[in-house]
Amino acid sequence: MTDQPLAGRTVIDLTTALAGPYATLLLAGLGATVIKVENPATGGDSSRNNAPYVGRDGLNLARRHDDDLSVSMLLRGRNKLSVTLDLKNPRSRAVFTDLVRDADVLVENYSPGVTDRLGISYERVREINPRLVYTSISGFGAQGGPGSGKAMDSIIQALSGVMMTAGEPDEGPVRFGLPIGDLLAPLFAVVGTVSALLQAEHTGEGQHVDVSMLGALTSLVACEPFDAFDAVGLPQRTGSMVPRLAPFGILPAADGHLALCAPTDAFAHGVLRAIGRPELAEDDRYRTRDQRVRAADELHALIREWCRVRPLAEILAAFTAEGVPAAEVREPREAVRDPLVLAREEVVPLRHPRHGAVADLAGTGVPIRFSAARVALDRPAPALGEHNEHVYRELLGYTEQQLADLAAEAVI
């Protein structure tokens, strides 16, 4: 196997919270050297103060010891180097210049206008390093958006329309339980960053990669033609069932729930055989897809009654025997411990940097497998400023006196 795909690339990480740190986590897992720049005046990345915490006493809702780490940081900080630098301090400009001069990528998720005020905008950085790829992740894009331009995941979900695609037709909006806006934008940011790196190899020039949370999520909402559904009288919100794909949806069993996906004739007829009604496959209500859509409520009621009184194991065995796609609806705790995803390192155990596996915690891996390269998130999250000595002295060549002066003036 060769080395990691992004080995030898250096990323300056100016991000905080979730969207930006998830992007740089993926870049780190792909092999880039990620230098996380944190403000010593504010205690670093805001996620360092997210409950719960883990430490020598295991998992707790409140911090008990100085070396307790938030689970958020334990997860998002892996494989990163942490240095402190107060970018509001005028003396930080020279240090920042040294950091980006030979870097390949910079990732930031400030609100629009902040990088200009700090003197670290793309235009400024481009003067220092024209080959650098400068990636911005924001709520509404580099040009700004409604109000202050700041955005939280729920705000993005609300504006994207996704809240009105789930739930029952007569209910209010439903917030997606996973912070999908915060997690989707960094995926596009990584795609854009790697694409810009490839282009820079040919042109010798970096560029500004600009990804908005609203645009990323709304683009996915537009992948399903909800407006077309509405125009022809198909409901946009159908709750646990999807009539236009019948039989399709979430069904109750005697001991849980299952997902059933049988939109084709072959799958739908397999469902009817599995529930002991093979003759209905030739019934004009259920024989073709269009007929099943028209009779969706009746068909779903028939299947629901059969499932409701049977255990999941029996139901899934019957559907599987007929080649019908169906699966148990699992709790997150069970899902992230699936032996398959663990074996593929798509989910990996989390370890405290000092105390090890003191709690049974699972965290995201890099869900990409390469045939001739290695990806990994195998180094624990750093303490705030843990790598100041390594980065500033060993990589940038600062003297001990320079570091002492910067610390004395609260620059680092």
Summary of the structure (lengths in Angstrom):
residues: 412
radius of gyration: 25.5
end to end distance: 39.0
largest distance: 86.2
contacts: 1290
relative contact order: 0.14
helix: 41%
strand: 15%
